Amino acid sequence: MAGTLDQKHDPTHVEPVSPSGDLDELEKRNIQQSEILVDANLMSNAYDAENREHAMTVTQAVKTHPMACFWAFIFCFTIVMESFDMFLNGNFVAQAAFKERYGVYVEGSGYIIPTKWQSALFQSGQCGAFVGVFLAGPITTRLGYRWTTILALIGMNATIFVSFFAQSLSVLVIGQAFEGIPWGIFIANSPAYASEVVPLVLRGALTGTLQMSWSIGMIIVAAVTYKTNQLTTEWAWRIPLALQWIFPTPLLILVFFAPESPWWLIRNGRKEQALRSIRRLGGTTTEKPEETLAMIERTVEIESKTGGEPTLLDLLKGTDLRRTIITCLMYASQNFAGNLIANQATFFFEQAGMSEDFSFQLNLINSCLQFVANVGSWFLSGWFGRRTIYLWGTAFNMTMLILLGVCASVTQNVSTNYAQACLGVIISFVYAGTLGPISYSIISETSSVRLRALSTGVGRAAYYVAEIPMIYLASQMLNPTGWNLAGKCGYIWGGTAFVCWFMAYFFLPELKGRSYREVDILFNRKISARKFKSTAIDVRDNE
């Protein structure tokens, strides 16, 4: 019922929280005098829509918004291209034909791709993506998620040519850098779009499909390279490179017919288009799309009265600075809890003592298990909070990483080799089911609606700033021409995982079940991260 307290957050068990003085008096007057926020009919519709979203179950949300789920998945599926190419390079450095063509001979280890070139292959695409994420925010703010993604898909089709026809490692590295630019746009836009088009209760599961796209890319790469590893010609790596072309064109056609985010449309004054988009996203069963439109208008109006036209500098102002820091920390932390072992799984298995063929087989098994973990994350995100999943997943992986280091430190035999390989699989599985997918949910929910396109881009940039040097260190730790630590790298990654857990414990708020309006209010009131879950917000508050 309009004007009632949000039934999902019962205020009877918490102390009332007074609004912070973060907004100055002029801003408060602007909000109170807004034509939208004094429209009784519109506000009543907004109350009803928000209460309905809080009361909606997962089953109801899927039934009433099937097309929203479909389009969110399509946008998230663009990430499969970054995953495909990232893991492709990880398999190339373990591939016999590729190593013989571009590697150097090391006594006792055979042909090996030198550490500097391993790092360059892994880092070049990420450097390009670093550029892409900064382009994504301003372009999306101007053109919208749909046309920005279409342009990136066209760019992806074009840049694959450089990698496919490369005749040297240097040209292949350049090709990867060019491909990275559209990757950056995909990874910046996908979680933002998915979080804006689906109902509140589905945000965790649908943004978590980003991690599933990584696993799908891994499975395809693992299966293809397992077969092409038997080839002794250049087609051992050119066939996998050519397969990159199977993704962009079909996705481009689908995205062309996708509805634009109604949140972006309202932010750009396109009310009628936003209403049509809401109807398309909800299908024929959506009840009262005008109420959903009112809820969006209300939230966008509140944010616009306190901010105006979004700029990158806004990410560093007021409470948005705290939100930007959380987004950057979540993205950067993906590199520090065992994920880089998963990215170089085949090479890691070889260094753990597995044969070349078995390493490729084990990588395929590992990729399939990660896909299973991704599916499991849908249910976890429905049962548990974002903060809970992140903290427990990180703590478990930290323990496994330390155990991996112990296994690599004792006298080595067949049993310890298999133990290291199994621990590598477990670490990848837990990452794919917990902190990996839930990070994307946290990232998409933390930023304000007004700054979302910019925030996800800058957050992903923080990921690349952390990943690029970590890729070098990971290659240096595993490579026989480097430090040759093998499983002992678990000590280092276990230590970095502890830092991630420590930071999250004190700074990561619980966002599960919160509307974007409620998230804005909680940050504006400067609520402690550990009190986000228990703080009640009245459905009538317009802070």
C-alpha positions as CSV (number, residue, x, y, z in Angstrom):
1,M,0.0,0.0,0.0
2,A,1.3,3.4,-0.9
3,G,2.9,5.4,1.9
4,T,3.6,2.3,4.1
5,L,6.9,1.3,5.4
6,D,8.9,-1.1,3.3
7,Q,7.8,-4.4,4.6
8,K,11.1,-6.1,3.7
9,H,13.0,-3.9,6.2
10,D,11.1,-4.0,9.5
11,P,12.1,-0.9,11.5
12,T,11.0,-2.4,14.9
13,H,14.3,-4.1,15.6
14,V,16.6,-1.1,14.9
15,E,17.2,2.3,16.3
16,P,16.0,5.2,14.2
17,V,18.7,6.9,12.1
18,S,18.6,10.6,11.5
19,P,19.6,11.9,8.1
20,S,23.2,13.0,7.8
21,G,24.0,16.6,7.2
22,D,25.9,15.6,4.0
23,L,23.3,17.4,1.8
24,D,23.4,21.2,2.4
25,E,20.2,23.2,2.9
26,L,20.0,24.4,-0.7
27,E,20.1,20.9,-2.0
28,K,17.4,19.8,0.4
29,R,15.2,22.7,-0.7
30,N,15.8,21.7,-4.4
31,I,14.7,18.2,-3.6
32,Q,11.6,19.3,-1.6
33,Q,10.5,21.8,-4.3
34,S,11.0,19.3,-7.3
35,E,7.8,19.2,-9.4
36,I,8.2,15.4,-9.6
37,L,8.6,14.9,-5.9
38,V,5.5,16.9,-5.0
39,D,3.3,15.1,-7.6
40,A,1.1,13.1,-5.2
41,N,0.0,10.6,-7.9
42,L,3.5,10.0,-9.2
43,M,4.8,9.5,-5.7
44,S,2.0,7.1,-4.8
45,N,2.9,5.0,-7.9
46,A,6.6,5.1,-7.0
47,Y,5.8,3.9,-3.4
48,D,3.7,1.0,-4.8
49,A,6.3,0.0,-7.4
50,E,9.1,-0.1,-4.8
51,N,7.0,-2.0,-2.3
52,R,6.0,-4.5,-5.0
53,E,9.7,-5.0,-5.9
54,H,10.6,-5.7,-2.3
55,A,7.7,-8.2,-2.0
56,M,8.5,-10.0,-5.3
57,T,10.0,-13.5,-5.1
58,V,12.6,-14.8,-7.6
59,T,9.9,-17.0,-9.3
60,Q,7.5,-14.1,-9.7
61,A,10.3,-11.9,-11.0
62,V,11.3,-14.5,-13.7
63,K,7.7,-15.1,-14.7
64,T,6.9,-11.4,-15.0
65,H,10.2,-10.2,-16.5
66,P,11.4,-13.0,-18.8
67,M,12.7,-10.6,-21.5
68,A,14.6,-8.6,-18.9
69,C,16.4,-11.7,-17.9
70,F,17.1,-12.5,-21.6
71,W,18.5,-9.1,-22.5
72,A,20.6,-8.9,-19.3
73,F,22.1,-12.2,-20.2
74,I,22.8,-11.1,-23.8
75,F,24.7,-8.1,-22.6
76,C,26.6,-10.1,-20.0
77,F,27.5,-12.7,-22.7
78,T,29.7,-10.1,-24.5
79,I,32.2,-10.8,-21.7
80,V,32.8,-14.3,-23.3
81,M,35.0,-12.6,-25.8
82,E,37.4,-11.2,-23.2
83,S,37.4,-14.5,-21.4
84,F,38.0,-16.5,-24.6
85,D,41.0,-14.5,-25.6
86,M,42.5,-14.1,-22.0
87,F,42.4,-17.9,-21.5
88,L,43.5,-18.5,-25.1
89,N,46.9,-16.8,-24.4
90,G,47.2,-18.9,-21.2
91,N,46.9,-22.0,-23.2
92,F,49.2,-20.9,-26.0
93,V,52.1,-20.6,-23.6
94,A,51.5,-24.3,-22.8
95,Q,51.0,-25.5,-26.4
96,A,53.8,-27.5,-27.9
97,A,53.6,-26.1,-31.5
98,F,53.4,-22.5,-30.2
99,K,56.3,-22.9,-27.9
100,E,58.5,-24.5,-30.6
101,R,57.7,-21.6,-33.0
102,Y,58.2,-18.7,-30.5
103,G,59.9,-20.2,-27.4
104,V,63.4,-20.7,-26.2
105,Y,64.9,-24.1,-25.2
106,V,65.5,-24.5,-21.4
107,E,67.4,-27.6,-20.3
108,G,65.1,-29.9,-18.3
109,S,62.0,-28.0,-19.3
110,G,62.0,-28.1,-23.1
111,Y,60.8,-25.1,-25.1
112,I,59.4,-22.3,-23.0
113,I,57.9,-18.9,-23.9
114,P,60.2,-16.4,-22.1
115,T,58.6,-14.6,-19.1
116,K,58.7,-11.2,-20.8
117,W,56.6,-12.4,-23.7
118,Q,54.3,-14.4,-21.5
119,S,53.6,-11.2,-19.6
120,A,53.2,-9.2,-22.8
121,L,50.7,-11.6,-24.2
122,F,48.6,-11.5,-21.0
123,Q,49.1,-7.8,-20.3
124,S,48.5,-6.3,-23.8
125,G,44.8,-7.0,-24.0
126,Q,44.4,-5.7,-20.5
127,C,46.2,-2.5,-21.4
128,G,43.8,-2.0,-24.3
129,A,40.9,-2.8,-22.0
130,F,42.2,-0.1,-19.6
131,V,41.7,2.4,-22.4
132,G,38.3,0.9,-23.3
133,V,36.8,1.3,-19.8
134,F,37.6,5.0,-19.8
135,L,36.0,5.4,-23.2
136,A,32.9,3.4,-22.1
137,G,31.6,5.9,-19.5
138,P,31.5,9.1,-21.6
139,I,30.3,7.3,-24.7
140,T,27.6,5.4,-22.8
141,T,26.4,8.6,-21.1
142,R,25.9,10.1,-24.5
143,L,24.8,7.2,-26.7
144,G,23.3,4.7,-24.2
145,Y,24.3,1.1,-23.5
146,R,22.8,-0.3,-26.7
147,W,24.6,1.8,-29.3
148,T,27.9,1.8,-27.3
149,T,27.9,-2.0,-27.2
150,I,27.1,-2.2,-30.9
151,L,30.0,0.1,-31.8
152,A,32.3,-2.1,-29.6
153,L,31.2,-5.3,-31.3
154,I,31.9,-3.7,-34.7
155,G,35.4,-2.8,-33.4
156,M,35.9,-6.3,-32.1
157,N,35.2,-7.8,-35.5
158,A,37.8,-5.5,-37.1
159,T,40.6,-6.0,-34.5
160,I,40.6,-9.8,-34.6
161,F,42.2,-9.6,-38.1
162,V,45.4,-8.3,-36.5
163,S,45.8,-11.2,-34.1
164,F,44.8,-13.8,-36.7
165,F,47.3,-12.7,-39.4
166,A,50.2,-12.0,-36.9
167,Q,53.5,-13.6,-37.9
168,S,55.4,-12.7,-34.7
169,L,54.8,-12.4,-31.0
170,S,55.2,-8.6,-31.3
171,V,52.3,-8.3,-33.8
172,L,50.2,-10.7,-31.8
173,V,50.7,-8.5,-28.7
174,I,49.7,-5.5,-30.7
175,G,46.6,-7.3,-31.9
176,Q,45.6,-8.2,-28.4
177,A,46.0,-4.6,-27.3
178,F,43.6,-3.5,-30.0
179,E,41.1,-6.2,-29.1
180,G,41.3,-5.1,-25.5
181,I,39.6,-1.7,-26.2
182,P,36.1,-3.2,-27.0
183,W,36.6,-5.7,-24.1
184,G,36.9,-2.7,-21.7
185,I,33.6,-1.3,-23.1
186,F,31.8,-4.7,-22.6
187,I,33.0,-5.2,-19.1
188,A,32.1,-1.6,-18.1
189,N,28.6,-1.7,-19.6
190,S,27.4,-5.2,-19.0
191,P,26.9,-5.2,-15.2
192,A,25.4,-1.7,-15.3
193,Y,22.9,-2.6,-18.0
194,A,22.0,-5.9,-16.3
195,S,21.4,-4.3,-12.9
196,E,19.1,-1.6,-14.4
197,V,16.8,-3.8,-16.5
198,V,15.9,-6.6,-14.0
199,P,13.8,-6.5,-10.8
200,L,15.6,-6.0,-7.5
201,V,15.4,-9.6,-6.5
202,L,17.2,-10.8,-9.7
203,R,20.1,-8.3,-9.7
204,G,22.5,-10.7,-7.9
205,A,21.8,-13.6,-10.2
206,L,21.8,-11.7,-13.5
207,T,24.9,-9.6,-12.8
208,G,26.5,-12.9,-11.6
209,T,26.2,-14.3,-15.1
210,L,29.2,-12.2,-16.0
211,Q,31.3,-14.8,-14.2
212,M,29.4,-17.5,-16.1
213,S,30.4,-15.8,-19.4
214,W,34.0,-16.1,-18.2
215,S,33.5,-19.8,-17.6
216,I,31.8,-20.4,-21.0
217,G,34.8,-18.7,-22.7
218,M,37.1,-20.9,-20.7
219,I,35.2,-24.1,-21.6
220,I,35.3,-23.3,-25.3
221,V,39.0,-22.4,-25.2
222,A,39.9,-25.5,-23.1
223,A,38.0,-27.8,-25.5
224,V,39.4,-26.2,-28.7
225,T,43.0,-26.1,-27.5
226,Y,42.8,-29.6,-26.2
227,K,42.1,-30.7,-29.8
228,T,44.4,-28.3,-31.6
229,N,47.2,-29.1,-29.2
230,Q,47.7,-32.3,-31.3
231,L,48.5,-30.2,-34.3
232,T,52.2,-29.4,-35.2
233,T,51.6,-26.5,-37.6
234,E,50.7,-22.9,-37.1
235,W,47.0,-23.8,-37.3
236,A,47.4,-25.1,-33.7
237,W,46.9,-21.5,-32.6
238,R,45.4,-19.9,-35.7
239,I,42.2,-22.0,-35.5
240,P,41.5,-20.9,-31.9
241,L,42.2,-17.2,-32.9
242,A,39.8,-17.5,-35.9
243,L,37.0,-18.8,-33.6
244,Q,36.8,-15.4,-32.0
245,W,34.8,-14.3,-35.0
246,I,31.9,-16.6,-34.0
247,F,30.8,-14.2,-31.3
248,P,30.6,-10.5,-32.4
249,T,28.2,-10.6,-35.4
250,P,25.4,-12.7,-33.8
251,L,25.6,-10.6,-30.6
252,L,25.6,-7.4,-32.6
253,I,22.3,-8.4,-34.3
254,L,20.7,-9.3,-31.0
255,V,21.9,-6.1,-29.2
256,F,20.5,-4.0,-32.1
257,F,17.0,-5.3,-31.2
258,A,17.5,-4.9,-27.4
259,P,15.6,-2.3,-25.4
260,E,17.6,0.5,-24.0
261,S,17.8,0.8,-20.2
262,P,14.8,2.8,-19.0
263,W,17.0,4.4,-16.3
264,W,19.3,5.8,-19.0
265,L,16.3,7.0,-21.0
266,I,14.8,8.8,-18.1
267,R,18.2,10.4,-17.3
268,N,18.2,11.7,-20.8
269,G,14.6,13.0,-20.8
270,R,13.0,10.3,-23.0
271,K,10.0,9.4,-20.9
272,E,7.9,7.8,-23.6
273,Q,10.8,5.6,-24.8
274,A,11.4,4.6,-21.2
275,L,7.8,3.4,-20.8
276,R,8.0,1.4,-24.0
277,S,11.3,-0.1,-22.8
278,I,9.7,-1.1,-19.4
279,R,6.9,-2.8,-21.3
280,R,9.3,-4.7,-23.5
281,L,11.5,-5.8,-20.5
282,G,8.5,-7.0,-18.6
283,G,6.6,-8.7,-21.4
284,T,2.8,-8.9,-21.5
285,T,2.4,-9.9,-17.8
286,T,4.0,-6.7,-16.3
287,E,1.6,-5.0,-13.9
288,K,1.3,-1.2,-14.1
289,P,4.5,-0.2,-16.0
290,E,3.6,3.4,-15.1
291,E,4.4,2.6,-11.5
292,T,7.8,1.3,-12.4
293,L,8.4,4.4,-14.5
294,A,7.4,6.6,-11.5
295,M,9.9,4.8,-9.3
296,I,12.6,5.4,-11.8
297,E,11.7,9.0,-12.3
298,R,11.7,9.6,-8.5
299,T,15.2,8.1,-8.0
300,V,16.7,9.9,-11.0
301,E,15.1,13.2,-9.9
302,I,16.5,13.0,-6.4
303,E,20.0,12.2,-7.7
304,S,19.8,14.9,-10.4
305,K,18.9,17.6,-7.9
306,T,22.0,16.8,-5.9
307,G,24.4,16.4,-8.8
308,G,23.5,17.6,-12.3
309,E,25.4,16.5,-15.4
310,P,27.7,13.5,-14.5
311,T,31.5,13.9,-14.8
312,L,34.4,11.8,-13.8
313,L,35.2,14.3,-11.0
314,D,31.8,13.6,-9.4
315,L,33.1,10.2,-8.5
316,L,35.5,11.8,-6.1
317,K,33.0,14.1,-4.4
318,G,31.0,13.6,-1.2
319,T,29.5,10.2,-0.6
320,D,30.2,9.2,-4.2
321,L,33.9,9.0,-3.2
322,R,33.1,6.2,-0.7
323,R,31.1,4.4,-3.4
324,T,33.9,4.8,-5.9
325,I,36.4,3.4,-3.5
326,I,34.2,0.3,-2.8
327,T,33.7,-0.3,-6.5
328,C,37.5,0.0,-7.2
329,L,38.4,-2.3,-4.3
330,M,35.9,-4.9,-5.4
331,Y,37.2,-4.9,-8.9
332,A,40.9,-4.9,-7.9
333,S,40.4,-7.6,-5.4
334,Q,39.4,-10.1,-8.1
335,N,43.2,-10.4,-8.8
336,F,44.3,-11.3,-5.3
337,A,42.4,-14.4,-4.2
338,G,43.6,-17.1,-6.6
339,N,42.1,-15.8,-9.8
340,L,45.4,-15.5,-11.6
341,I,46.1,-19.2,-11.0
342,A,42.8,-19.9,-12.8
343,N,43.8,-17.6,-15.7
344,Q,46.9,-19.7,-16.3
345,A,45.5,-23.0,-15.2
346,T,47.0,-25.2,-17.9
347,F,50.5,-23.8,-17.4
348,F,50.0,-24.0,-13.6
349,F,49.1,-27.7,-13.9
350,E,52.2,-28.3,-16.0
351,Q,54.4,-26.6,-13.4
352,A,52.7,-28.7,-10.7
353,G,54.1,-31.8,-12.3
354,M,51.2,-32.9,-14.7
355,S,51.9,-34.1,-18.2
356,E,51.1,-31.7,-21.1
357,D,48.1,-33.7,-22.3
358,F,46.7,-34.2,-18.9
359,S,47.2,-30.5,-18.1
360,F,44.9,-29.7,-21.0
361,Q,42.4,-32.3,-19.9
362,L,42.4,-31.0,-16.4
363,N,42.0,-27.5,-17.6
364,L,38.8,-28.6,-19.5
365,I,37.5,-30.3,-16.3
366,N,38.4,-27.2,-14.3
367,S,36.5,-24.9,-16.8
368,C,33.4,-27.1,-16.6
369,L,33.5,-27.1,-12.8
370,Q,33.7,-23.4,-12.8
371,F,30.5,-23.3,-14.9
372,V,28.8,-25.5,-12.4
373,A,29.9,-23.1,-9.6
374,N,28.6,-20.1,-11.5
375,V,25.1,-21.8,-11.7
376,G,25.4,-22.4,-7.9
377,S,26.1,-18.8,-7.3
378,W,22.6,-17.9,-8.5
379,F,21.1,-19.7,-5.6
380,L,23.8,-18.5,-3.1
381,S,23.0,-14.9,-4.1
382,G,19.3,-15.5,-3.3
383,W,19.9,-17.2,0.0
384,F,22.8,-15.1,1.4
385,G,23.9,-11.5,1.4
386,R,26.6,-10.0,-0.9
387,R,28.9,-9.3,2.1
388,T,28.5,-12.8,3.6
389,I,29.3,-14.6,0.3
390,Y,32.3,-12.4,-0.4
391,L,33.8,-12.7,3.1
392,W,33.3,-16.5,3.4
393,G,34.5,-17.2,-0.2
394,T,37.7,-15.1,0.3
395,A,38.4,-16.7,3.7
396,F,38.1,-20.2,2.2
397,N,40.3,-19.5,-0.7
398,M,42.9,-17.9,1.5
399,T,43.1,-21.1,3.5
400,M,43.4,-23.2,0.4
401,L,46.1,-21.0,-1.0
402,I,48.2,-21.4,2.1
403,L,47.7,-25.1,2.0
404,L,48.8,-25.1,-1.7
405,G,52.0,-23.4,-0.6
406,V,52.6,-26.0,2.1
407,C,52.1,-28.9,-0.4
408,A,54.6,-27.3,-2.7
409,S,57.2,-26.9,0.1
410,V,57.4,-30.5,1.2
411,T,59.4,-33.2,-0.6
412,Q,57.8,-33.6,-4.0
413,N,56.3,-36.8,-5.3
414,V,53.3,-37.9,-7.4
415,S,50.9,-37.4,-4.4
416,T,52.0,-33.8,-3.8
417,N,51.8,-33.0,-7.5
418,Y,48.2,-34.2,-7.6
419,A,47.4,-32.4,-4.4
420,Q,48.6,-29.1,-5.9
421,A,46.6,-29.7,-9.0
422,C,43.5,-30.5,-7.0
423,L,43.9,-27.5,-4.8
424,G,44.2,-25.3,-7.9
425,V,40.9,-26.7,-9.1
426,I,39.2,-26.1,-5.7
427,I,40.4,-22.5,-5.6
428,S,39.1,-21.8,-9.1
429,F,35.8,-23.5,-8.2
430,V,35.2,-21.5,-5.1
431,Y,36.2,-18.3,-6.8
432,A,33.7,-19.0,-9.6
433,G,30.9,-19.6,-7.2
434,T,31.4,-16.9,-4.6
435,L,33.7,-13.8,-4.7
436,G,33.9,-13.8,-8.5
437,P,30.2,-13.4,-9.5
438,I,29.2,-11.6,-6.3
439,S,31.8,-8.9,-7.0
440,Y,29.9,-7.9,-10.1
441,S,26.7,-7.7,-8.1
442,I,28.3,-5.5,-5.5
443,I,29.9,-3.3,-8.2
444,S,26.6,-2.7,-10.1
445,E,24.7,-1.9,-6.9
446,T,27.1,0.3,-5.2
447,S,27.3,3.2,-7.6
448,S,24.6,5.9,-7.9
449,V,22.3,5.6,-10.9
450,R,23.5,9.0,-12.2
451,L,27.2,7.9,-12.2
452,R,26.8,4.2,-12.9
453,A,28.3,4.2,-16.5
454,L,31.3,6.2,-15.3
455,S,31.7,4.3,-12.0
456,T,31.8,0.8,-13.5
457,G,34.3,2.1,-16.0
458,V,36.6,3.6,-13.4
459,G,36.2,0.5,-11.2
460,R,37.2,-1.8,-14.0
461,A,40.2,0.5,-14.7
462,A,41.2,-0.2,-11.1
463,Y,41.0,-3.9,-11.9
464,Y,43.5,-3.5,-14.8
465,V,45.8,-1.3,-12.7
466,A,46.0,-4.1,-10.2
467,E,46.0,-7.0,-12.8
468,I,48.7,-5.8,-15.2
469,P,51.6,-5.9,-12.7
470,M,50.1,-9.0,-11.1
471,I,50.1,-10.8,-14.4
472,Y,53.8,-10.2,-14.6
473,L,54.3,-11.4,-11.1
474,A,52.2,-14.5,-11.8
475,S,54.2,-15.4,-14.9
476,Q,57.4,-14.7,-13.0
477,M,56.4,-17.0,-10.1
478,L,55.4,-19.9,-12.3
479,N,57.9,-19.8,-15.2
480,P,61.0,-21.9,-15.0
481,T,62.9,-18.9,-16.6
482,G,61.6,-16.8,-13.7
483,W,61.3,-17.6,-10.0
484,N,60.0,-21.1,-10.7
485,L,57.9,-21.2,-7.5
486,A,55.1,-23.4,-8.8
487,G,52.6,-24.1,-6.0
488,K,54.6,-22.0,-3.5
489,C,53.0,-19.0,-5.1
490,G,50.0,-20.0,-2.8
491,Y,51.8,-18.2,0.1
492,I,51.8,-14.9,-1.8
493,W,48.2,-15.2,-3.1
494,G,47.1,-16.3,0.4
495,G,48.6,-13.2,1.9
496,T,46.9,-10.9,-0.7
497,A,43.6,-12.7,-0.2
498,F,43.8,-11.9,3.6
499,V,44.2,-8.2,2.7
500,C,41.1,-8.4,0.6
501,W,39.2,-10.1,3.4
502,F,40.3,-7.5,5.9
503,M,39.3,-4.6,3.8
504,A,35.9,-6.1,2.9
505,Y,35.2,-6.8,6.6
506,F,35.4,-3.1,7.5
507,F,34.3,-1.4,4.3
508,L,32.0,-3.6,2.3
509,P,28.3,-2.9,3.0
510,E,25.4,-5.3,2.6
511,L,23.3,-4.3,-0.4
512,K,21.1,-7.3,-0.9
513,G,17.4,-6.4,-1.2
514,R,18.0,-2.7,-1.4
515,S,16.4,-0.4,-4.0
516,Y,18.7,2.2,-5.6
517,R,16.8,4.9,-3.7
518,E,17.6,3.1,-0.4
519,V,21.2,2.6,-1.3
520,D,21.5,6.4,-2.0
521,I,20.0,7.2,1.4
522,L,22.2,4.8,3.3
523,F,25.3,6.3,1.7
524,N,24.1,9.8,2.2
525,R,23.5,9.1,5.9
526,K,27.0,7.7,6.1
527,I,25.8,4.5,7.7
528,S,28.6,2.1,8.8
529,A,29.2,-0.8,6.4
530,R,28.3,-3.3,9.1
531,K,25.0,-1.6,9.8
532,F,23.7,-1.4,6.3
533,K,21.7,-4.6,6.7
534,S,19.9,-3.6,9.8
535,T,19.1,0.0,9.0
536,A,15.4,0.6,8.1
537,I,14.5,3.1,5.3
538,D,11.0,4.5,5.0
539,V,9.4,4.2,1.6
540,R,8.5,7.9,1.7
541,D,12.0,9.2,2.3
542,N,13.3,11.4,-0.5
543,E,16.8,12.2,0.7
